[in-house]
């Protein structure tokens, strides 16, 4: 029965019972972490074969005959470019393979624009004001990068099929201080939504007032499907931008952090040839090159894109019961009460939970007091400010299904308690 | 007999003979590269055991019990900090371990100062003018970083025991636009000189006009001795700065690029606690962490600093005949002629050759025409501008001793030809 249809007496009765349950849980001294999109140990174990790829008598030549153990090949070995290009569904000639972190590439891309501009435009550090569009809820580390450079962040609602393009089109075409937009087009962090073909096409056809406006296309979950049979495919944004006459309007990012090992994977950028020119020039000052041995290790281990796809299904097999543990509990305990909404994604690393306005912070705090860490409430919004205080990000990957069952129970109890308290005080 | 004591007739006779020799060499179609400080394949082979350190059934916990395969531990695992601290001869608490490139750390350090300042000072991008001291001859990639950020570079002579400190002290104390100095304190690139204790102490005791002045102490060749018995030890600059009341005045850099694999080593920064605070804050925006598996691989392979020292003696054994091949040829062919000076370093990667003023560019070009690539003349000076056009950097590591013998012969012939031409035209 929906909570809104319960009498005050009935609500108070439930509250009393829920508080007892909460006290019992607190006494158990649990220690659970659902705060970050961190793979579980079982997921890391999938990639252990990577350590058997190389041995001391191995021949370390890449396909061009270059010894990857030595200096050189600044922008990545060809076979690694091809692999990362397939993950992003772009052409290898548009790809630079970097080190271990796509976040680092995004940071560098903003930092370079700040210090030296974008393809010859005025460096952002010389401008009065730089603004950025942030579809919300979104990824806290994206927002942290733009905040770090003093960029004013403007929120845009993230709908079921992508950002609200009416708003994006209007803002971008009217304000030349807007220099970028953060996008996670596939299995979005945290809602799990995917951009529809129409949204991708509208994004590619933007007519920005600023010549140095760029779409920051973080294809972080490009191959991170949860199901064999339901795999979302999104349009290639580079190709769509070309078709729309905006070939230089996008930077795409990806990594294998959640394919092999977080922190020990390889990351890549894809962009037009014109965009790559100043990037490679700056890169030649910044580094002699990234870890090519690790690039070759990844290629040798996966062999080709089919290898990646098969590997990701092993991840999916481990991830599904984790997502299911949370979703089952939500279905069983929150559906009828009708006091929250949540996403049931086809991929990615998160479940997004929307609770009653003004309740998220309290719920997260109550969970913490009971020994369970969630992503800080508000983290999915720029400046950590969720205006309705209603969104909670759940990262089910790190815990075991058993721990997730426990964690979901705690979360559900806290959601119910805080919601009833709110209802009774109103 | 010294060339200056030869008659014009004798010089012309030699020139004719040398030109014949040069033509013969050109006909041989050699292909040699002494341009970059790139380890030879034989040196890379020394570290092949690194690929047998890990295998699929290995336990990937660091000494604190953290699984290095996953996200976390932004500033490096403890045992890697300790190893890098020993290489730099500093305390592990002053160390951050990064990814594969100390050049990248130096770039980031300048970039951070440019965008956000140094420990709260005005960001350099907001200043009219930023200047930098560059001891010359020096490392071209250092100069490229400061040039990239539009920093005005001022040359300071590099003497036998370090930069000319009278000049450094004067400039730094008088001009608050001077924000840094590039230093390679041990087995300097390219001359191979080492900073004396007096120079280190004077450097640490500088009284800069700018509060955000920093010494960029690139300890690139800290453990890169050529001889077992003659190993230079320099003072710990962090400690000397503390003693002199300037605890925050230095950033020190090092890497294992020329210990294990260039591009696949680990790199580190050492600085005071106060300097590390804003760096770690920025780093937490820039990345989730560097490749900890590779950090652990290095520690497990070397075990401790003694392991590093023993390993470096294997490098030395391979490097000595390479240096000797060049030096023997110079001694035999250039000493009596007295037309050049060169260094005979105890470590590092380079021999620095000073030829007659106005001859370096021509010599390097002649060598190139004969199939032998040297570092571009002028590269050891800011903006590629060697005012006397006399310094040539020789990197003997990549070629074999046999190739180096051939290369040195070509170089010597070109030095003689260009020098005589210069003498005859004067």
HADDOCK unambig.tbl for C-alpha pairs under 7 A between the chains (distance, minus, plus):
assign (segid A and resid 38 and name CA) (segid B and resid 71 and name CA) 6.61 0.50 0.50
assign (segid A and resid 44 and name CA) (segid B and resid 69 and name CA) 6.99 0.50 0.50
assign (segid A and resid 48 and name CA) (segid B and resid 56 and name CA) 4.86 0.50 0.50
assign (segid A and resid 49 and name CA) (segid B and resid 56 and name CA) 5.58 0.50 0.50
assign (segid A and resid 51 and name CA) (segid B and resid 54 and name CA) 6.00 0.50 0.50
assign (segid A and resid 51 and name CA) (segid B and resid 55 and name CA) 4.78 0.50 0.50
assign (segid A and resid 51 and name CA) (segid B and resid 56 and name CA) 5.34 0.50 0.50
assign (segid A and resid 52 and name CA) (segid B and resid 55 and name CA) 5.43 0.50 0.50
assign (segid A and resid 52 and name CA) (segid B and resid 56 and name CA) 6.06 0.50 0.50
assign (segid A and resid 54 and name CA) (segid B and resid 51 and name CA) 5.99 0.50 0.50
assign (segid A and resid 55 and name CA) (segid B and resid 51 and name CA) 4.77 0.50 0.50
assign (segid A and resid 55 and name CA) (segid B and resid 52 and name CA) 5.42 0.50 0.50
assign (segid A and resid 56 and name CA) (segid B and resid 48 and name CA) 4.86 0.50 0.50
assign (segid A and resid 56 and name CA) (segid B and resid 49 and name CA) 5.57 0.50 0.50
assign (segid A and resid 56 and name CA) (segid B and resid 51 and name CA) 5.33 0.50 0.50
assign (segid A and resid 56 and name CA) (segid B and resid 52 and name CA) 6.05 0.50 0.50
assign (segid A and resid 69 and name CA) (segid B and resid 44 and name CA) 6.98 0.50 0.50
assign (segid A and resid 69 and name CA) (segid B and resid 261 and name CA) 5.59 0.50 0.50
assign (segid A and resid 69 and name CA) (segid B and resid 262 and name CA) 6.49 0.50 0.50
assign (segid A and resid 70 and name CA) (segid B and resid 261 and name CA) 6.22 0.50 0.50
assign (segid A and resid 70 and name CA) (segid B and resid 262 and name CA) 5.07 0.50 0.50
assign (segid A and resid 70 and name CA) (segid B and resid 263 and name CA) 6.68 0.50 0.50
assign (segid A and resid 71 and name CA) (segid B and resid 38 and name CA) 6.62 0.50 0.50
assign (segid A and resid 71 and name CA) (segid B and resid 262 and name CA) 5.24 0.50 0.50
assign (segid A and resid 71 and name CA) (segid B and resid 263 and name CA) 5.91 0.50 0.50
assign (segid A and resid 100 and name CA) (segid B and resid 290 and name CA) 6.84 0.50 0.50
assign (segid A and resid 100 and name CA) (segid B and resid 291 and name CA) 6.68 0.50 0.50
assign (segid A and resid 101 and name CA) (segid B and resid 287 and name CA) 6.80 0.50 0.50
assign (segid A and resid 103 and name CA) (segid B and resid 286 and name CA) 6.62 0.50 0.50
assign (segid A and resid 103 and name CA) (segid B and resid 287 and name CA) 5.92 0.50 0.50
assign (segid A and resid 104 and name CA) (segid B and resid 286 and name CA) 5.22 0.50 0.50
assign (segid A and resid 104 and name CA) (segid B and resid 287 and name CA) 5.22 0.50 0.50
assign (segid A and resid 107 and name CA) (segid B and resid 286 and name CA) 5.57 0.50 0.50
assign (segid A and resid 125 and name CA) (segid B and resid 125 and name CA) 6.88 0.50 0.50
assign (segid A and resid 141 and name CA) (segid B and resid 285 and name CA) 6.92 0.50 0.50
assign (segid A and resid 144 and name CA) (segid B and resid 285 and name CA) 6.05 0.50 0.50
assign (segid A and resid 145 and name CA) (segid B and resid 285 and name CA) 5.80 0.50 0.50
assign (segid A and resid 261 and name CA) (segid B and resid 69 and name CA) 5.60 0.50 0.50
assign (segid A and resid 261 and name CA) (segid B and resid 70 and name CA) 6.23 0.50 0.50
assign (segid A and resid 262 and name CA) (segid B and resid 69 and name CA) 6.51 0.50 0.50
assign (segid A and resid 262 and name CA) (segid B and resid 70 and name CA) 5.08 0.50 0.50
assign (segid A and resid 262 and name CA) (segid B and resid 71 and name CA) 5.25 0.50 0.50
assign (segid A and resid 263 and name CA) (segid B and resid 70 and name CA) 6.66 0.50 0.50
assign (segid A and resid 263 and name CA) (segid B and resid 71 and name CA) 5.90 0.50 0.50
assign (segid A and resid 263 and name CA) (segid B and resid 289 and name CA) 6.05 0.50 0.50
assign (segid A and resid 263 and name CA) (segid B and resid 290 and name CA) 5.58 0.50 0.50
assign (segid A and resid 263 and name CA) (segid B and resid 291 and name CA) 4.99 0.50 0.50
assign (segid A and resid 263 and name CA) (segid B and resid 292 and name CA) 6.84 0.50 0.50
assign (segid A and resid 264 and name CA) (segid B and resid 291 and name CA) 4.80 0.50 0.50
assign (segid A and resid 264 and name CA) (segid B and resid 293 and name CA) 6.53 0.50 0.50
assign (segid A and resid 285 and name CA) (segid B and resid 141 and name CA) 6.91 0.50 0.50
assign (segid A and resid 285 and name CA) (segid B and resid 144 and name CA) 6.05 0.50 0.50
assign (segid A and resid 285 and name CA) (segid B and resid 145 and name CA) 5.82 0.50 0.50
assign (segid A and resid 286 and name CA) (segid B and resid 103 and name CA) 6.62 0.50 0.50
assign (segid A and resid 286 and name CA) (segid B and resid 104 and name CA) 5.22 0.50 0.50
assign (segid A and resid 286 and name CA) (segid B and resid 107 and name CA) 5.56 0.50 0.50
assign (segid A and resid 287 and name CA) (segid B and resid 101 and name CA) 6.80 0.50 0.50
assign (segid A and resid 287 and name CA) (segid B and resid 103 and name CA) 5.90 0.50 0.50
assign (segid A and resid 287 and name CA) (segid B and resid 104 and name CA) 5.21 0.50 0.50
assign (segid A and resid 289 and name CA) (segid B and resid 263 and name CA) 6.05 0.50 0.50
assign (segid A and resid 290 and name CA) (segid B and resid 100 and name CA) 6.84 0.50 0.50
assign (segid A and resid 290 and name CA) (segid B and resid 263 and name CA) 5.59 0.50 0.50
assign (segid A and resid 291 and name CA) (segid B and resid 100 and name CA) 6.68 0.50 0.50
assign (segid A and resid 291 and name CA) (segid B and resid 263 and name CA) 5.00 0.50 0.50
assign (segid A and resid 291 and name CA) (segid B and resid 264 and name CA) 4.79 0.50 0.50
assign (segid A and resid 292 and name CA) (segid B and resid 263 and name CA) 6.85 0.50 0.50
assign (segid A and resid 293 and name CA) (segid B and resid 264 and name CA) 6.52 0.50 0.50
